[in-house]
């Protein structure tokens, strides 16, 4: 049994033995933050490379091949290039807004990992409002996109920022409502509680009782993360690159990193809410550590998101809004009504 | 510790609220409003009202201010220009504000705030849900009716163009 929380608990006990309590709290808070940040950075490096390889193979190309085995070091090379680049600031830019936009974007993406349960006992802080906290804190992403669009003082960037505001505000409504069905069945908002309610085997996973909820969640989450077919805020052919057109160097890297971190976040939430989180599909597979199940399921979901991107064409702005309000929203309401009826009939 | 955090949050709230009404760039004002709302959410967290804090961020930062910024961006006269923050009627405005301040001061000092000791962090979501669906179901339904009226009104105004 290679459960990682054993290691963290051992380190915590060892620290408690040699240091005063206040210092232990401080060190464990900074330490967990550092570990999550390091994990996300490595994950983003991997996901950028993976996205390029997946897209290449789907288009019968090879993708990056020169840097290391099948180009695994490509993202590191890209990162080194981005750090060396000159940090351009347009002369007409709104400087403080322009500066803070990528910072807020990255911090909002990072903050969601406070309540993501990576494995049994492997969660930074199990808040009892868990899933609601994630929905709340990730709204800062849209603030940062608007700030980037406005601060750049560029009409393409402004258009991209406005499109993203309209899109994310619209899709947030079906997204939140789609999660409610799963929450009603799990009877808790805590991420650990939701995972524990699905323990025992794959037939307990909420996907089988919340198929409509899952479909609405997955579509709305893809739109929230600005992934194709909903990548209208940064539609290259129409808006050059959308809200981040004026950004270069490290600031661009922060937007880019946040985008891939967000992609993993929506996959992790989908796995936690609908696919049993860290639970094995059958109790006989319990010898595999829980964090491997969680990471495996999440990465499969990330792959599906990449698959979407290289399969579907982008939908138009007017279709986008109509789809959210006239199709996804009624479907999400229907799901809540059906779930409520089901709870009433089967619980009593 | 908690008193210190309260004073820091209060300072952020007051400073950002002052900047909302005094900054000349309306986009910066909107961003300061976001900071103000976020600090208020922090205040709720120090009071162990975690659900209220999350809803504060979700509704005020995620929806209300975003819609304000969106309105600013699509209004051509406002973008990029500096705005006057004082209008032509300072005296009536000052009178109304003084009356409002006195009313609020009376309301706050007359209310007997019950001081209870430190209690453990309890899940508040279930309690709020039960209260909304039983004791306070009528105010809850009236508020949703008001929101529905506002939605329909917005659609009618938009269709007239």
Boltz contact constraints between the chains, C-beta under 6 A:
constraints:
  - contact:
      token1: [A, 128]
      token2: [B, 123]
      max_distance: 6.0
  - contact:
      token1: [A, 129]
      token2: [B, 50]
      max_distance: 6.0
  - contact:
      token1: [A, 129]
      token2: [B, 51]
      max_distance: 6.0
  - contact:
      token1: [A, 129]
      token2: [B, 54]
      max_distance: 6.0
  - contact:
      token1: [A, 132]
      token2: [B, 54]
      max_distance: 6.0
  - contact:
      token1: [A, 133]
      token2: [B, 54]
      max_distance: 6.0
  - contact:
      token1: [A, 136]
      token2: [B, 54]
      max_distance: 6.0
  - contact:
      token1: [A, 136]
      token2: [B, 57]
      max_distance: 6.0
  - contact:
      token1: [A, 136]
      token2: [B, 58]
      max_distance: 6.0
  - contact:
      token1: [A, 139]
      token2: [B, 61]
      max_distance: 6.0
  - contact:
      token1: [A, 139]
      token2: [B, 62]
      max_distance: 6.0
  - contact:
      token1: [A, 142]
      token2: [B, 66]
      max_distance: 6.0
  - contact:
      token1: [A, 146]
      token2: [B, 69]
      max_distance: 6.0
  - contact:
      token1: [A, 150]
      token2: [B, 27]
      max_distance: 6.0
  - contact:
      token1: [A, 162]
      token2: [B, 73]
      max_distance: 6.0
  - contact:
      token1: [A, 165]
      token2: [B, 66]
      max_distance: 6.0
  - contact:
      token1: [A, 165]
      token2: [B, 70]
      max_distance: 6.0
  - contact:
      token1: [A, 169]
      token2: [B, 66]
      max_distance: 6.0
  - contact:
      token1: [A, 189]
      token2: [B, 125]
      max_distance: 6.0
